[in-house]
Amino acid sequence: MKNAPFFADALTSAFGIRKPERDPPDSRAFQPSMWPDFLASEPGRPVRVILIDDDPHIRRVIAGELVSDMRIDMVGQADGLREGRRLVSMCEFDVMIVDLNLGDGSGFDLIEHMKQVRPQAEAIVVSIMDDEVRAMRAFELGATGYLVKNSWFGSFTQAVLQVFNGGASITPSLARRLLQKLEQPMSHLPTSERDGSVRQALSEREREVLRLVSVGHTSAEIATKLSLSVQTVNTHIRNIYRKLHVKSRAQAVNLAAHQRLI
């Protein structure tokens, strides 16, 4: 079934599922959940993560989970802005997990610095602040995840894999409030005007990628068809998610079909 990947993506968003592998290639325990193969790190190349948080207990909790999964490579940790900036500049990484309150500075500054130095990397905010304004500020700076410490009961590993594979990871209660806010600015416009705004927002390449997603192609397959890298395809998919205000391939395809974007 060509449509299987984006249906699986919808299940992933709801349940966080993965098919367990046999014979893990290293000694770390493989966490048994049913996370789909297409939402995993590339074969032989784990997702490289850095962690910046001034709370040593939080760092131990997050790092303890991540290092136990063979798909994740924890390449560095820091406890403040200054050390975090050094880490961002010196380390090769794919995903940064960062708190907003770092004692000697703000996580916002670190996200902005990361996007200047390593624009292809992803940022996940882990914060005590359940605040739509701060979350939107983080997203404006380029973050693709926002997890509220006291309200996040999911897996940090799954959050990392989600953003690495072109998605977003947001604490559900916060995501609901953000969606309500995003609907308000355009709610007064006629449907035709809202649809036209979305159509103009997507580039021709993004619509091309979205058409291939709609028939069930994975990022790797799309990359081959369009002579792009998988990383570039995932960047296009993230931009589509952001512009359409969706969090999964299934949602993007459904919205695009409804608005005749594909």
N, C-alpha and C positions, 0 to 999 in steps of 0.2 A: 504493500500500500504506500503510494507516494505521499499521502497526507499524514502518515504515521508520525513523522518528526514533530509537526507543530501541534498535533493532538497530545503527544507525549509532553511537549513543553507546557501545555495547559495543566496536565496532571502534575508536572514538576512544581509549578507555582503553588498548587494547592496542597500537595502532600510531601514534596521533597523526596522523590523516589530515585533509587539507583539499583541497578542489577549488580550484585556482588561478583567480583572476579575470582578466578581460581589462582592458586599459587602466586601470591603477591611477590613482586621481584625483589623486595627487601624484607628486613626483619620486622618492620613496623606493622602493627595490627591494622588490618583493613576493616574499616567501620562498616558493619552490616546494615545498609539501608538500600533502597532501590533507586539510586540516582542514575538516570539514563547515561549510556556511554557517550552520547553526543554532548553532554554537559560535564565533561571531564577534561583534565589536562591532556595535552598532546602526549602520545605514546613516548615513553622514555624521557619526557621533559615535564617535571612537576611545576606547578605554579609557584613562582618565587614571591615571598611575602615579607614585608617589613612591618614592624609594629611599634607605634609611638604612643605611650601613655605614661603619665606621671604616677599612676597608682600601681605599685609593684604587685599587689594581689590580682588586679585585673589583668596585668601582663602575664602573670603565671597561669591564670585560668584560660585565657585565649591561646597563649603559646602552647600550653599543655594539650589542648585539643588539636591544634593545627599540626604539631610535630608528630602526632600519633597516626596521621593519615599519609599514605605514601604519595598521594597526588599533590601534596603541599611541601614546599621547601622553605623553612623559615631562615631567611638570610641575614636578618639583623633586627635589633631592638634598641629603642632609645627612650629616655624618660623626660625629654624636654624639647623645646623648639630648636635650640642651638645644636644639640646633638642630632636631632631629627633632620635638620638641614644638611648636616654633614653626611648622614646616612643616605639621604636622597641623592646627594651629589656623587657619592662614592660607590653605592651598591647598584648592581643590576637586578631589577625586580619588576614584577608585573602588577602587584596589588599592594597598596599601603593602607593599613588600618591605623586610624589616628583619632585621638581624643581632641576635643575642642579646647579644653582648659589644660594647658601644659605647664603651669607654674611660671615659667620664664617667657611665656608668649601664648599666642593663639594658634589653634589648629588650622584656622582659616588661612593664616599666613603660610603654613606649611603646604596646604593643598595648592595654593597659588604658586608657590615655589616649585612644587613637584610638576605642575602642568607646564611651567616654563622650561624646566630642565629635562623632564621625561614626559612629554605630552601623550605618549601612548599608554602610560601606566594608569591604573585605576585607583580611586581612593574611596575607602569606606569609613565613614565617621562612626565612632562608638562613643556615645555621650550620655551623661545623666540628664541632659536637657531635652525634654519632650516638647519641643518648640518649633512650630511651623516656620517662623521667621528665620531662625538659625538654619533649619533644614534647607529652606529655599536658598539661603545664602551659600550654603555648602554646594548645592547642586549648580548654582550659577557659576561657581568657581571651578566646577568640573567633577565633583564627587558623583559617584553612581550608587552609593549606598549610605543609609543613615539608620543605625541601630541604637535604640534607646536602652541603656544598660539595665534598668529595672523592669523593662517591658519586653525584652527580647528573649524568647524561649526556644529559638531555633538553633541551628548549627552554624557556628562561625565558618566551618569548612564549606558548607553549602553556600553561605553568603559570598565567600571568596570565589567559588566556582561559578556562581551565578553572574557576578560582574565580569569575571574573566571571559565568560562565554557570551558576552554581549547583552546581558540583562541588568537588572537593578535589584537591590535588596534593601527593603525598607520595613521597619517595624509596622505591622498591619494597622494598628490604631492610628499611627501618624500618617500612613499612606492614605487612609480614608479621609482624614481632614485635609490633606494636601489636594486630593482630587476634587473635593468640594470647593476649595479655594480656586483651583484652576478652571473650574467650570463657570465661575461667576463673571469674569471679565467679558466672555463672549455670549453669555446667556441671553442678552438683550438683542442679539443679532438674528436675522432670519436664517433658517437652516442653510439656504443656498449660499449666503455670505460666509457662514462658518465653514462650509465644505470648501469654498473657494480659497479661504485663508489657509486651510490645511494643505490643499493641492499646491499652492504657491510655495509653501514652506519646504516641501520635499524637492530635492534636486532630481534631475533626470536619472543620475546613477542610483540614488536612493530608491526611486520607483522601480528601477531595473532589478535591484537586489530584492526589493519587496515582492516583485512578481515571481522571482525564483523561490523565495521563501514560501509563497502561497501554494506552490505545487509540491512542497515537501522537501526541497533540497536543503542539505546541511550547509554550514559555513564553508567546509572544505570543498564540497561540490560546487558551490557558487564561486568560490575562488578559482577553481579550475576552469569553469565556463567563461568567466570574465577576465581571466589572466591577471588575477589579483592575489595578494597574500591573504591568508586566513585572518590575520590581524586587521588588515584593511577592511575586509568584509565585516568583521565584528564591530569595527568602528562605525561603519555605515549603519549597521543594525542598531547600535546604541543611539545614534543620531535619530533614526526613525522612531525608536521608543520615546526619546525625549520630545520630538516634535509632535508625535501623535498622543503623547501623555498616556502611554501604555507600558506594561511591564513584561509582556511575553509575546512570542511570535504569534500565538493564536489570537491574542487581542489585536495585534497590529494587522493581521490578515483580515479579521472580521471587520474592523473599522475601515480598512482600505477598501474592502469589497462593498461595504455599505455606502461609502462616499465615492465609489467608482474611481478610485485612484489606480486600480490595477485591472 
